[in-house]
Amino acid sequence: MFLLFITSGIRLHREVTLGKDFHIVHAGNIHIHPKTVIGDRCGILHNVTIGINMKSGAPVIGNDVFIGTGAVILGDITIGDGARIAANSLVIRNVPPGATAIGVPAKCRKLQKMVQTDNQDLVRGIKFRRPRERKAR
């Protein structure tokens, strides 16, 4: 454990529950509490701390979650499926599925619509704006 931290800057205990396709995009100064549960296809950038505050309980992170650089997730909270944690955010409250948490302390911003497709995969619904028509001069 100590050798892993010295060589890569990642403190990942063997007690952590990790889902399939968990990936660390940029290694360096990542600390994950042993009781943390992380879902499938989650991505973490560098300088991220996932742990407990002075109360009991560790975070539970859903599937398809992206955690930005310098984010801190503390306490007995749940991060919903498809959520995004912005860079340098402090998350101390639950984040609903598909939301983006931004700020210190983090507040949830616009929910992303999740669409069920024929092959049962979840795809983010994207609405495109129509280009504005220009008035003739």
Order of alpha helices (4+ residues) and beta strands (2+ residues): alpha-beta-beta-beta-beta-beta-beta-beta-beta-beta-beta-beta-beta-beta-beta-beta-beta-beta
